[in-house]
């Protein structure tokens, strides 16, 4: 599949709001809080904008600017993994390579084991 075809497909899914069933912005924010270790109700935690992270994981939302130094893209990738969004779609959405997204996921899984 060409890059143009993938972008067209992604745009169509985004316009259709193709999030996994039952996943809304509130759930994405709750997952972001959980993965960051933030208390319930937090929108910022240890310098990370959890609302921006949740919006980045929401395929129907405009992609916000994420702070690389605060590891917001990595946290967004982990949120997307937690709700069942694939590696390729995550990489395309966040602008990182599939290998980087895979490494973030592998490191998170190794840390939990």
C-alpha positions, 0 to 999 in steps of 0.5 A: 500500500502506498503512502498516499493510500495509507494517508487516504485510508487513515483520513477516512477512518479519522473522519468516521471516528474509528475508535475501538468500540466503547472508547471515548475521550473520557476513557482515553484520559483515564487510561493516560492517568493510569499509565502516568501514575496520576491521581483521578481528576488530574489533567497535568501530572509531573509536567505532562499534559494528560489532556493533550496525550488523550487527544493525541490518542483520539483518532477523531481529534486534531493532533495536539503538539506533544512535548518530546522532552516530557515523553508525551508521545511515548505516553500517547503511544502507550494509551493507544496500545492499551485501547487496541490501536495498532502499531502502524496506525499509532506510528502514522498518527504520532509521526514516529516510526513503527520501530520506535512505537514497538520499542516503547511498547516492549519497554513498557511491557518489560517494566510491568513484568 
